């Protein structure tokens, strides 16, 4: 396994320079190796567009997005109308607006660009609404969410004005597949953007799913999105006659991105988490999803859609892969992509954050800190500051710099996105520094923070998110243990997979010293106490650090002790399944895949109802995939869709009559 990985990394290094420096469309690279899909046949190389497509003017038809006069003329009201809608003009507006946003990180500027032309067409209207949705997602303010929803209703009306949606046409769709070649390009794009506004509507409801009303609305719109998306996919497959081939490319790119996201997300998600996803009835095949995204990002000249696909893949690589899996992968090509974009958009927060994240993953924490602090000095969105401070917290935590940890956690304390987690971080850093320094004032501050955490709980999709649930349970544990936690910083770094980013033996040794002090502190429990929760917790993290130092016999000794003493665990019930997971990871690293599979299967199926359950499932699932075992999901029978919804409503104690009452007349013709 290691030889294969080293070979792929060498191949990446050989082709990286040609991908970034070439100004033609003929340079090639192995996109599957780039995104970690080592099991795909190496002959599946894809043709790469120049990464800096914006330099060639292909996206903008030679319009300079920084030329204020040209931009003003492009967005001048009156250039577009529903009666004579011009898709080329609409796409050009999108391309320029996207690059303008990348340059200035300003959602308000996007709103202003489209506000005066929102009545000229469905694309302009949706762009205007999407900017409002972004602002709502950044603030989570109810007034902003309501305003964004009103904007989406406007977009829905604009789409319907140009869709094929007469009564006769809608009825005949249930009997025979329409001849999509008889639709105009504008009509099929209206259908596509109708689906997109439905997706944004769902996202808004997901932001505030704290009531029966929003939960039911969410299920209703999910079903509508499924039908609309399926019809859009049929159009992509069956429509042959396009008045404009570039319009076909844009349409195909939109559909491939959607299909790619669905496949990647579902194929990476353990079955335990698929209760809601199964409602959608989609299959999830990792290779299909990544191939779709790669095609849009690097093969298709689809303007802002290609740039968006590239950005999605970059963030998949710097967030989803490192935090959801067990090994840090080679990021050399990803780094080249980010640097190429930063040449075009040097102040962009998304590429800047990705650059800092790459340094963090590579173990260059001081460089990451320097990069993040530099980003904080530039004008960016409020949410960007929170993201920068959030990543700074972990860099400082690995360096055991508690003062800066407290400072940064205080800066994100008021976040509405995950108030439980930010309050927990604030409490833990004060607790750890208070213990280290013997500072009772800090310990009292930590206790007050732990006390308020339960009141900050929020729900999404009717459930508390995994990270918030873990923070809540650990806050309760703090009081159950007499205002005490065992190695809470190490535990958080482990849960977030940040320990995997440490490449320095000196940093690992510094953390090992901290763990060893805790081992010595609680070693007397072995003889004097019936419960060994504290002692075995310290032994577990000692074993984890031994594994990271590749001292496998010592790591196994720690984990075997936990397995032998598991009957003496009372509160820390996550230790045993996490130990089982760690044993599987050691077997993988030693090349014993059969033994590893047994350990990982036990970790995934042998335990339930413990704090770190979701974390263990994700990590075990990723390890199984790493060994080459298939984790793709077969497609659900669409006939089961209604039953999935009924089961979900039942799970949240919502009766069918309430569902119908809230949905109202819209659902009178629905089968459910």
Secondary structure as a PSIPRED ss2 file (coil, helix, strand):
# PSIPRED VFORMAT (PSIPRED V4.0)

   1 X C   1.000  0.000  0.000
   2 X H   0.000  1.000  0.000
   3 X H   0.000  1.000  0.000
   4 X H   0.000  1.000  0.000
   5 X H   0.000  1.000  0.000
   6 X H   0.000  1.000  0.000
   7 X H   0.000  1.000  0.000
   8 X H   0.000  1.000  0.000
   9 X H   0.000  1.000  0.000
  10 X H   0.000  1.000  0.000
  11 X H   0.000  1.000  0.000
  12 X H   0.000  1.000  0.000
  13 X H   0.000  1.000  0.000
  14 X H   0.000  1.000  0.000
  15 X H   0.000  1.000  0.000
  16 X H   0.000  1.000  0.000
  17 X H   0.000  1.000  0.000
  18 X H   0.000  1.000  0.000
  19 X H   0.000  1.000  0.000
  20 X H   0.000  1.000  0.000
  21 X H   0.000  1.000  0.000
  22 X C   1.000  0.000  0.000
  23 X C   1.000  0.000  0.000
  24 X C   1.000  0.000  0.000
  25 X C   1.000  0.000  0.000
  26 X C   1.000  0.000  0.000
  27 X C   1.000  0.000  0.000
  28 X E   0.000  0.000  1.000
  29 X E   0.000  0.000  1.000
  30 X C   1.000  0.000  0.000
  31 X H   0.000  1.000  0.000
  32 X H   0.000  1.000  0.000
  33 X H   0.000  1.000  0.000
  34 X H   0.000  1.000  0.000
  35 X C   1.000  0.000  0.000
  36 X C   1.000  0.000  0.000
  37 X C   1.000  0.000  0.000
  38 X C   1.000  0.000  0.000
  39 X C   1.000  0.000  0.000
  40 X C   1.000  0.000  0.000
  41 X C   1.000  0.000  0.000
  42 X C   1.000  0.000  0.000
  43 X C   1.000  0.000  0.000
  44 X C   1.000  0.000  0.000
  45 X C   1.000  0.000  0.000
  46 X E   0.000  0.000  1.000
  47 X E   0.000  0.000  1.000
  48 X C   1.000  0.000  0.000
  49 X C   1.000  0.000  0.000
  50 X C   1.000  0.000  0.000
  51 X C   1.000  0.000  0.000
  52 X C   1.000  0.000  0.000
  53 X H   0.000  1.000  0.000
  54 X H   0.000  1.000  0.000
  55 X H   0.000  1.000  0.000
  56 X H   0.000  1.000  0.000
  57 X C   1.000  0.000  0.000
  58 X C   1.000  0.000  0.000
  59 X C   1.000  0.000  0.000
  60 X C   1.000  0.000  0.000
  61 X C   1.000  0.000  0.000
  62 X C   1.000  0.000  0.000
  63 X C   1.000  0.000  0.000
  64 X C   1.000  0.000  0.000
  65 X C   1.000  0.000  0.000
  66 X C   1.000  0.000  0.000
  67 X C   1.000  0.000  0.000
  68 X H   0.000  1.000  0.000
  69 X H   0.000  1.000  0.000
  70 X H   0.000  1.000  0.000
  71 X H   0.000  1.000  0.000
  72 X H   0.000  1.000  0.000
  73 X H   0.000  1.000  0.000
  74 X H   0.000  1.000  0.000
  75 X C   1.000  0.000  0.000
  76 X C   1.000  0.000  0.000
  77 X C   1.000  0.000  0.000
  78 X C   1.000  0.000  0.000
  79 X C   1.000  0.000  0.000
  80 X C   1.000  0.000  0.000
  81 X C   1.000  0.000  0.000
  82 X C   1.000  0.000  0.000
  83 X C   1.000  0.000  0.000
  84 X C   1.000  0.000  0.000
  85 X C   1.000  0.000  0.000
  86 X C   1.000  0.000  0.000
  87 X H   0.000  1.000  0.000
  88 X H   0.000  1.000  0.000
  89 X H   0.000  1.000  0.000
  90 X H   0.000  1.000  0.000
  91 X H   0.000  1.000  0.000
  92 X H   0.000  1.000  0.000
  93 X H   0.000  1.000  0.000
  94 X H   0.000  1.000  0.000
  95 X H   0.000  1.000  0.000
  96 X H   0.000  1.000  0.000
  97 X H   0.000  1.000  0.000
  98 X H   0.000  1.000  0.000
  99 X H   0.000  1.000  0.000
 100 X H   0.000  1.000  0.000
 101 X H   0.000  1.000  0.000
 102 X H   0.000  1.000  0.000
 103 X H   0.000  1.000  0.000
 104 X H   0.000  1.000  0.000
 105 X C   1.000  0.000  0.000
 106 X C   1.000  0.000  0.000
 107 X H   0.000  1.000  0.000
 108 X H   0.000  1.000  0.000
 109 X H   0.000  1.000  0.000
 110 X H   0.000  1.000  0.000
 111 X H   0.000  1.000  0.000
 112 X H   0.000  1.000  0.000
 113 X H   0.000  1.000  0.000
 114 X H   0.000  1.000  0.000
 115 X H   0.000  1.000  0.000
 116 X C   1.000  0.000  0.000
 117 X C   1.000  0.000  0.000
 118 X C   1.000  0.000  0.000
 119 X C   1.000  0.000  0.000
 120 X C   1.000  0.000  0.000
 121 X C   1.000  0.000  0.000
 122 X H   0.000  1.000  0.000
 123 X H   0.000  1.000  0.000
 124 X H   0.000  1.000  0.000
 125 X H   0.000  1.000  0.000
 126 X H   0.000  1.000  0.000
 127 X H   0.000  1.000  0.000
 128 X H   0.000  1.000  0.000
 129 X H   0.000  1.000  0.000
 130 X H   0.000  1.000  0.000
 131 X H   0.000  1.000  0.000
 132 X H   0.000  1.000  0.000
 133 X H   0.000  1.000  0.000
 134 X H   0.000  1.000  0.000
 135 X H   0.000  1.000  0.000
 136 X H   0.000  1.000  0.000
 137 X H   0.000  1.000  0.000
 138 X H   0.000  1.000  0.000
 139 X H   0.000  1.000  0.000
 140 X C   1.000  0.000  0.000
 141 X C   1.000  0.000  0.000
 142 X H   0.000  1.000  0.000
 143 X H   0.000  1.000  0.000
 144 X H   0.000  1.000  0.000
 145 X H   0.000  1.000  0.000
 146 X H   0.000  1.000  0.000
 147 X H   0.000  1.000  0.000
 148 X H   0.000  1.000  0.000
 149 X H   0.000  1.000  0.000
 150 X H   0.000  1.000  0.000
 151 X H   0.000  1.000  0.000
 152 X H   0.000  1.000  0.000
 153 X H   0.000  1.000  0.000
 154 X H   0.000  1.000  0.000
 155 X H   0.000  1.000  0.000
 156 X H   0.000  1.000  0.000
 157 X H   0.000  1.000  0.000
 158 X H   0.000  1.000  0.000
 159 X H   0.000  1.000  0.000
 160 X H   0.000  1.000  0.000
 161 X H   0.000  1.000  0.000
 162 X H   0.000  1.000  0.000
 163 X C   1.000  0.000  0.000
 164 X C   1.000  0.000  0.000
 165 X C   1.000  0.000  0.000
 166 X C   1.000  0.000  0.000
 167 X H   0.000  1.000  0.000
 168 X H   0.000  1.000  0.000
 169 X H   0.000  1.000  0.000
 170 X H   0.000  1.000  0.000
 171 X H   0.000  1.000  0.000
 172 X H   0.000  1.000  0.000
 173 X C   1.000  0.000  0.000
 174 X C   1.000  0.000  0.000
 175 X C   1.000  0.000  0.000
 176 X C   1.000  0.000  0.000
 177 X C   1.000  0.000  0.000
 178 X C   1.000  0.000  0.000
 179 X C   1.000  0.000  0.000
 180 X H   0.000  1.000  0.000
 181 X H   0.000  1.000  0.000
 182 X H   0.000  1.000  0.000
 183 X C   1.000  0.000  0.000
 184 X C   1.000  0.000  0.000
 185 X H   0.000  1.000  0.000
 186 X H   0.000  1.000  0.000
 187 X H   0.000  1.000  0.000
 188 X H   0.000  1.000  0.000
 189 X H   0.000  1.000  0.000
 190 X H   0.000  1.000  0.000
 191 X H   0.000  1.000  0.000
 192 X H   0.000  1.000  0.000
 193 X H   0.000  1.000  0.000
 194 X H   0.000  1.000  0.000
 195 X H   0.000  1.000  0.000
 196 X H   0.000  1.000  0.000
 197 X H   0.000  1.000  0.000
 198 X H   0.000  1.000  0.000
 199 X H   0.000  1.000  0.000
 200 X H   0.000  1.000  0.000
 201 X H   0.000  1.000  0.000
 202 X H   0.000  1.000  0.000
 203 X H   0.000  1.000  0.000
 204 X H   0.000  1.000  0.000
 205 X H   0.000  1.000  0.000
 206 X H   0.000  1.000  0.000
 207 X H   0.000  1.000  0.000
 208 X C   1.000  0.000  0.000
 209 X C   1.000  0.000  0.000
 210 X C   1.000  0.000  0.000
 211 X C   1.000  0.000  0.000
 212 X H   0.000  1.000  0.000
 213 X H   0.000  1.000  0.000
 214 X H   0.000  1.000  0.000
 215 X H   0.000  1.000  0.000
 216 X H   0.000  1.000  0.000
 217 X H   0.000  1.000  0.000
 218 X H   0.000  1.000  0.000
 219 X H   0.000  1.000  0.000
 220 X H   0.000  1.000  0.000
 221 X H   0.000  1.000  0.000
 222 X H   0.000  1.000  0.000
 223 X H   0.000  1.000  0.000
 224 X H   0.000  1.000  0.000
 225 X H   0.000  1.000  0.000
 226 X H   0.000  1.000  0.000
 227 X H   0.000  1.000  0.000
 228 X H   0.000  1.000  0.000
 229 X H   0.000  1.000  0.000
 230 X H   0.000  1.000  0.000
 231 X H   0.000  1.000  0.000
 232 X H   0.000  1.000  0.000
 233 X H   0.000  1.000  0.000
 234 X H   0.000  1.000  0.000
 235 X H   0.000  1.000  0.000
 236 X H   0.000  1.000  0.000
 237 X H   0.000  1.000  0.000
 238 X H   0.000  1.000  0.000
 239 X C   1.000  0.000  0.000
 240 X C   1.000  0.000  0.000
 241 X C   1.000  0.000  0.000
 242 X C   1.000  0.000  0.000
 243 X C   1.000  0.000  0.000
 244 X C   1.000  0.000  0.000
 245 X H   0.000  1.000  0.000
 246 X H   0.000  1.000  0.000
 247 X H   0.000  1.000  0.000
 248 X H   0.000  1.000  0.000
 249 X H   0.000  1.000  0.000
 250 X H   0.000  1.000  0.000
 251 X H   0.000  1.000  0.000
 252 X H   0.000  1.000  0.000
 253 X H   0.000  1.000  0.000
 254 X H   0.000  1.000  0.000
 255 X H   0.000  1.000  0.000
 256 X H   0.000  1.000  0.000
 257 X H   0.000  1.000  0.000
 258 X H   0.000  1.000  0.000
 259 X H   0.000  1.000  0.000
 260 X H   0.000  1.000  0.000
 261 X H   0.000  1.000  0.000
 262 X H   0.000  1.000  0.000
 263 X H   0.000  1.000  0.000
 264 X H   0.000  1.000  0.000
 265 X H   0.000  1.000  0.000
 266 X H   0.000  1.000  0.000
 267 X H   0.000  1.000  0.000
 268 X C   1.000  0.000  0.000
 269 X C   1.000  0.000  0.000
 270 X C   1.000  0.000  0.000
 271 X H   0.000  1.000  0.000
 272 X H   0.000  1.000  0.000
 273 X H   0.000  1.000  0.000
 274 X C   1.000  0.000  0.000
 275 X C   1.000  0.000  0.000
 276 X C   1.000  0.000  0.000
 277 X H   0.000  1.000  0.000
 278 X H   0.000  1.000  0.000
 279 X H   0.000  1.000  0.000
 280 X H   0.000  1.000  0.000
 281 X C   1.000  0.000  0.000
 282 X C   1.000  0.000  0.000
 283 X C   1.000  0.000  0.000
 284 X E   0.000  0.000  1.000
 285 X C   1.000  0.000  0.000
 286 X H   0.000  1.000  0.000
 287 X H   0.000  1.000  0.000
 288 X H   0.000  1.000  0.000
 289 X H   0.000  1.000  0.000
 290 X H   0.000  1.000  0.000
 291 X H   0.000  1.000  0.000
 292 X H   0.000  1.000  0.000
 293 X H   0.000  1.000  0.000
 294 X H   0.000  1.000  0.000
 295 X H   0.000  1.000  0.000
 296 X H   0.000  1.000  0.000
 297 X H   0.000  1.000  0.000
 298 X H   0.000  1.000  0.000
 299 X H   0.000  1.000  0.000
 300 X C   1.000  0.000  0.000
 301 X C   1.000  0.000  0.000
 302 X C   1.000  0.000  0.000
 303 X C   1.000  0.000  0.000
 304 X H   0.000  1.000  0.000
 305 X H   0.000  1.000  0.000
 306 X H   0.000  1.000  0.000
 307 X H   0.000  1.000  0.000
 308 X H   0.000  1.000  0.000
 309 X H   0.000  1.000  0.000
 310 X H   0.000  1.000  0.000
 311 X H   0.000  1.000  0.000
 312 X H   0.000  1.000  0.000
 313 X H   0.000  1.000  0.000
 314 X H   0.000  1.000  0.000
 315 X H   0.000  1.000  0.000
 316 X H   0.000  1.000  0.000
 317 X H   0.000  1.000  0.000
 318 X H   0.000  1.000  0.000
 319 X H   0.000  1.000  0.000
 320 X H   0.000  1.000  0.000
 321 X H   0.000  1.000  0.000
 322 X H   0.000  1.000  0.000
 323 X H   0.000  1.000  0.000
 324 X H   0.000  1.000  0.000
 325 X C   1.000  0.000  0.000
 326 X C   1.000  0.000  0.000
 327 X C   1.000  0.000  0.000
 328 X C   1.000  0.000  0.000
 329 X C   1.000  0.000  0.000
 330 X C   1.000  0.000  0.000
 331 X C   1.000  0.000  0.000
 332 X H   0.000  1.000  0.000
 333 X H   0.000  1.000  0.000
 334 X H   0.000  1.000  0.000
 335 X H   0.000  1.000  0.000
 336 X H   0.000  1.000  0.000
 337 X H   0.000  1.000  0.000
 338 X H   0.000  1.000  0.000
 339 X H   0.000  1.000  0.000
 340 X H   0.000  1.000  0.000
 341 X H   0.000  1.000  0.000
 342 X H   0.000  1.000  0.000
 343 X H   0.000  1.000  0.000
 344 X H   0.000  1.000  0.000
 345 X C   1.000  0.000  0.000
 346 X C   1.000  0.000  0.000
 347 X C   1.000  0.000  0.000
 348 X C   1.000  0.000  0.000
 349 X H   0.000  1.000  0.000
 350 X H   0.000  1.000  0.000
 351 X H   0.000  1.000  0.000
 352 X H   0.000  1.000  0.000
 353 X H   0.000  1.000  0.000
 354 X H   0.000  1.000  0.000
 355 X H   0.000  1.000  0.000
 356 X H   0.000  1.000  0.000
 357 X H   0.000  1.000  0.000
 358 X H   0.000  1.000  0.000
 359 X H   0.000  1.000  0.000
 360 X H   0.000  1.000  0.000
 361 X H   0.000  1.000  0.000
 362 X C   1.000  0.000  0.000
 363 X C   1.000  0.000  0.000
 364 X C   1.000  0.000  0.000
 365 X H   0.000  1.000  0.000
 366 X H   0.000  1.000  0.000
 367 X H   0.000  1.000  0.000
 368 X H   0.000  1.000  0.000
 369 X H   0.000  1.000  0.000
 370 X H   0.000  1.000  0.000
 371 X H   0.000  1.000  0.000
 372 X H   0.000  1.000  0.000
 373 X H   0.000  1.000  0.000
 374 X H   0.000  1.000  0.000
 375 X H   0.000  1.000  0.000
 376 X H   0.000  1.000  0.000
 377 X C   1.000  0.000  0.000
 378 X C   1.000  0.000  0.000
 379 X C   1.000  0.000  0.000
 380 X C   1.000  0.000  0.000
 381 X C   1.000  0.000  0.000
 382 X H   0.000  1.000  0.000
 383 X H   0.000  1.000  0.000
 384 X H   0.000  1.000  0.000
 385 X H   0.000  1.000  0.000
 386 X H   0.000  1.000  0.000
 387 X H   0.000  1.000  0.000
 388 X H   0.000  1.000  0.000
 389 X H   0.000  1.000  0.000
 390 X H   0.000  1.000  0.000
 391 X H   0.000  1.000  0.000
 392 X H   0.000  1.000  0.000
 393 X H   0.000  1.000  0.000
 394 X H   0.000  1.000  0.000
 395 X H   0.000  1.000  0.000
 396 X H   0.000  1.000  0.000
 397 X H   0.000  1.000  0.000
 398 X H   0.000  1.000  0.000
 399 X C   1.000  0.000  0.000
 400 X C   1.000  0.000  0.000
 401 X C   1.000  0.000  0.000
 402 X H   0.000  1.000  0.000
 403 X H   0.000  1.000  0.000
 404 X H   0.000  1.000  0.000
 405 X H   0.000  1.000  0.000
 406 X H   0.000  1.000  0.000
 407 X H   0.000  1.000  0.000
 408 X H   0.000  1.000  0.000
 409 X H   0.000  1.000  0.000
 410 X H   0.000  1.000  0.000
 411 X H   0.000  1.000  0.000
 412 X C   1.000  0.000  0.000
 413 X C   1.000  0.000  0.000
 414 X C   1.000  0.000  0.000
 415 X C   1.000  0.000  0.000
 416 X C   1.000  0.000  0.000
 417 X C   1.000  0.000  0.000
 418 X C   1.000  0.000  0.000
 419 X H   0.000  1.000  0.000
 420 X H   0.000  1.000  0.000
 421 X H   0.000  1.000  0.000
 422 X H   0.000  1.000  0.000
 423 X H   0.000  1.000  0.000
 424 X H   0.000  1.000  0.000
 425 X H   0.000  1.000  0.000
 426 X H   0.000  1.000  0.000
 427 X H   0.000  1.000  0.000
 428 X H   0.000  1.000  0.000
 429 X H   0.000  1.000  0.000
 430 X H   0.000  1.000  0.000
 431 X H   0.000  1.000  0.000
 432 X H   0.000  1.000  0.000
 433 X H   0.000  1.000  0.000
 434 X H   0.000  1.000  0.000
 435 X H   0.000  1.000  0.000
 436 X H   0.000  1.000  0.000
 437 X H   0.000  1.000  0.000
 438 X C   1.000  0.000  0.000
 439 X C   1.000  0.000  0.000
 440 X H   0.000  1.000  0.000
 441 X H   0.000  1.000  0.000
 442 X H   0.000  1.000  0.000
 443 X H   0.000  1.000  0.000
 444 X H   0.000  1.000  0.000
 445 X H   0.000  1.000  0.000
 446 X H   0.000  1.000  0.000
 447 X H   0.000  1.000  0.000
 448 X H   0.000  1.000  0.000
 449 X H   0.000  1.000  0.000
 450 X H   0.000  1.000  0.000
 451 X H   0.000  1.000  0.000
 452 X H   0.000  1.000  0.000
 453 X H   0.000  1.000  0.000
 454 X H   0.000  1.000  0.000
 455 X H   0.000  1.000  0.000
 456 X H   0.000  1.000  0.000
 457 X C   1.000  0.000  0.000
 458 X C   1.000  0.000  0.000
 459 X C   1.000  0.000  0.000
 460 X E   0.000  0.000  1.000
 461 X C   1.000  0.000  0.000
 462 X C   1.000  0.000  0.000
 463 X E   0.000  0.000  1.000
 464 X C   1.000  0.000  0.000
 465 X C   1.000  0.000  0.000
 466 X H   0.000  1.000  0.000
 467 X H   0.000  1.000  0.000
 468 X H   0.000  1.000  0.000
 469 X H   0.000  1.000  0.000
 470 X H   0.000  1.000  0.000
 471 X H   0.000  1.000  0.000
 472 X H   0.000  1.000  0.000
 473 X H   0.000  1.000  0.000
 474 X H   0.000  1.000  0.000
 475 X H   0.000  1.000  0.000
 476 X H   0.000  1.000  0.000
 477 X H   0.000  1.000  0.000
 478 X H   0.000  1.000  0.000
 479 X H   0.000  1.000  0.000
 480 X H   0.000  1.000  0.000
 481 X C   1.000  0.000  0.000
 482 X C   1.000  0.000  0.000
 483 X C   1.000  0.000  0.000
 484 X C   1.000  0.000  0.000
 485 X C   1.000  0.000  0.000
 486 X C   1.000  0.000  0.000
 487 X C   1.000  0.000  0.000
 488 X H   0.000  1.000  0.000
 489 X H   0.000  1.000  0.000
 490 X H   0.000  1.000  0.000
 491 X H   0.000  1.000  0.000
 492 X H   0.000  1.000  0.000
 493 X H   0.000  1.000  0.000
 494 X H   0.000  1.000  0.000
 495 X H   0.000  1.000  0.000
 496 X C   1.000  0.000  0.000
 497 X C   1.000  0.000  0.000
 498 X H   0.000  1.000  0.000
 499 X H   0.000  1.000  0.000
 500 X H   0.000  1.000  0.000
 501 X H   0.000  1.000  0.000
 502 X C   1.000  0.000  0.000
 503 X C   1.000  0.000  0.000
 504 X C   1.000  0.000  0.000
 505 X H   0.000  1.000  0.000
 506 X H   0.000  1.000  0.000
 507 X H   0.000  1.000  0.000
 508 X H   0.000  1.000  0.000
 509 X H   0.000  1.000  0.000
 510 X H   0.000  1.000  0.000
 511 X H   0.000  1.000  0.000
 512 X H   0.000  1.000  0.000
 513 X H   0.000  1.000  0.000
 514 X H   0.000  1.000  0.000
 515 X H   0.000  1.000  0.000
 516 X H   0.000  1.000  0.000
 517 X H   0.000  1.000  0.000
 518 X H   0.000  1.000  0.000
 519 X H   0.000  1.000  0.000
 520 X H   0.000  1.000  0.000
 521 X H   0.000  1.000  0.000
 522 X H   0.000  1.000  0.000
 523 X C   1.000  0.000  0.000
 524 X C   1.000  0.000  0.000
 525 X H   0.000  1.000  0.000
 526 X H   0.000  1.000  0.000
 527 X H   0.000  1.000  0.000
 528 X H   0.000  1.000  0.000
 529 X C   1.000  0.000  0.000
 530 X C   1.000  0.000  0.000
 531 X C   1.000  0.000  0.000
 532 X C   1.000  0.000  0.000
 533 X H   0.000  1.000  0.000
 534 X H   0.000  1.000  0.000
 535 X H   0.000  1.000  0.000
 536 X H   0.000  1.000  0.000
 537 X H   0.000  1.000  0.000
 538 X H   0.000  1.000  0.000
 539 X H   0.000  1.000  0.000
 540 X H   0.000  1.000  0.000
 541 X H   0.000  1.000  0.000
 542 X H   0.000  1.000  0.000
 543 X H   0.000  1.000  0.000
 544 X H   0.000  1.000  0.000
 545 X H   0.000  1.000  0.000
 546 X H   0.000  1.000  0.000
 547 X H   0.000  1.000  0.000
 548 X H   0.000  1.000  0.000
 549 X C   1.000  0.000  0.000
 550 X C   1.000  0.000  0.000
 551 X C   1.000  0.000  0.000
 552 X H   0.000  1.000  0.000
 553 X H   0.000  1.000  0.000
 554 X H   0.000  1.000  0.000
 555 X H   0.000  1.000  0.000
 556 X H   0.000  1.000  0.000
 557 X H   0.000  1.000  0.000
 558 X H   0.000  1.000  0.000
 559 X H   0.000  1.000  0.000
 560 X H   0.000  1.000  0.000
 561 X H   0.000  1.000  0.000
 562 X H   0.000  1.000  0.000
 563 X H   0.000  1.000  0.000
 564 X H   0.000  1.000  0.000
 565 X C   1.000  0.000  0.000
 566 X H   0.000  1.000  0.000
 567 X H   0.000  1.000  0.000
 568 X H   0.000  1.000  0.000
 569 X C   1.000  0.000  0.000
 570 X C   1.000  0.000  0.000
 571 X C   1.000  0.000  0.000
 572 X C   1.000  0.000  0.000
 573 X C   1.000  0.000  0.000
 574 X H   0.000  1.000  0.000
 575 X H   0.000  1.000  0.000
 576 X H   0.000  1.000  0.000
 577 X H   0.000  1.000  0.000
 578 X H   0.000  1.000  0.000
 579 X H   0.000  1.000  0.000
 580 X H   0.000  1.000  0.000
 581 X H   0.000  1.000  0.000
 582 X H   0.000  1.000  0.000
 583 X H   0.000  1.000  0.000
 584 X H   0.000  1.000  0.000
 585 X H   0.000  1.000  0.000
 586 X H   0.000  1.000  0.000
 587 X H   0.000  1.000  0.000
 588 X H   0.000  1.000  0.000
 589 X H   0.000  1.000  0.000
 590 X C   1.000  0.000  0.000
 591 X C   1.000  0.000  0.000
 592 X C   1.000  0.000  0.000
 593 X H   0.000  1.000  0.000
 594 X H   0.000  1.000  0.000
 595 X H   0.000  1.000  0.000
 596 X H   0.000  1.000  0.000
 597 X H   0.000  1.000  0.000
 598 X H   0.000  1.000  0.000
 599 X H   0.000  1.000  0.000
 600 X H   0.000  1.000  0.000
 601 X H   0.000  1.000  0.000
 602 X H   0.000  1.000  0.000
 603 X H   0.000  1.000  0.000
 604 X H   0.000  1.000  0.000
 605 X H   0.000  1.000  0.000
 606 X C   1.000  0.000  0.000
 607 X C   1.000  0.000  0.000
 608 X C   1.000  0.000  0.000
 609 X C   1.000  0.000  0.000
 610 X C   1.000  0.000  0.000
 611 X C   1.000  0.000  0.000
 612 X C   1.000  0.000  0.000
 613 X H   0.000  1.000  0.000
 614 X H   0.000  1.000  0.000
 615 X H   0.000  1.000  0.000
 616 X H   0.000  1.000  0.000
 617 X H   0.000  1.000  0.000
 618 X H   0.000  1.000  0.000
 619 X H   0.000  1.000  0.000
 620 X H   0.000  1.000  0.000
 621 X H   0.000  1.000  0.000
 622 X H   0.000  1.000  0.000
 623 X H   0.000  1.000  0.000
 624 X H   0.000  1.000  0.000
 625 X H   0.000  1.000  0.000
 626 X H   0.000  1.000  0.000
 627 X C   1.000  0.000  0.000
 628 X C   1.000  0.000  0.000
 629 X C   1.000  0.000  0.000
 630 X C   1.000  0.000  0.000
 631 X C   1.000  0.000  0.000
 632 X C   1.000  0.000  0.000
 633 X E   0.000  0.000  1.000
 634 X C   1.000  0.000  0.000
 635 X C   1.000  0.000  0.000
 636 X C   1.000  0.000  0.000
 637 X C   1.000  0.000  0.000
 638 X H   0.000  1.000  0.000
 639 X H   0.000  1.000  0.000
 640 X H   0.000  1.000  0.000
 641 X H   0.000  1.000  0.000
 642 X H   0.000  1.000  0.000
 643 X H   0.000  1.000  0.000
 644 X H   0.000  1.000  0.000
 645 X H   0.000  1.000  0.000
 646 X H   0.000  1.000  0.000
 647 X H   0.000  1.000  0.000
 648 X H   0.000  1.000  0.000
 649 X H   0.000  1.000  0.000
 650 X H   0.000  1.000  0.000
 651 X H   0.000  1.000  0.000
 652 X C   1.000  0.000  0.000
 653 X C   1.000  0.000  0.000
 654 X C   1.000  0.000  0.000
 655 X C   1.000  0.000  0.000
 656 X H   0.000  1.000  0.000
 657 X H   0.000  1.000  0.000
 658 X H   0.000  1.000  0.000
 659 X H   0.000  1.000  0.000
 660 X H   0.000  1.000  0.000
 661 X H   0.000  1.000  0.000
 662 X H   0.000  1.000  0.000
 663 X H   0.000  1.000  0.000
 664 X H   0.000  1.000  0.000
 665 X H   0.000  1.000  0.000
 666 X H   0.000  1.000  0.000
 667 X H   0.000  1.000  0.000
 668 X C   1.000  0.000  0.000
 669 X C   1.000  0.000  0.000
 670 X C   1.000  0.000  0.000
 671 X C   1.000  0.000  0.000
 672 X C   1.000  0.000  0.000
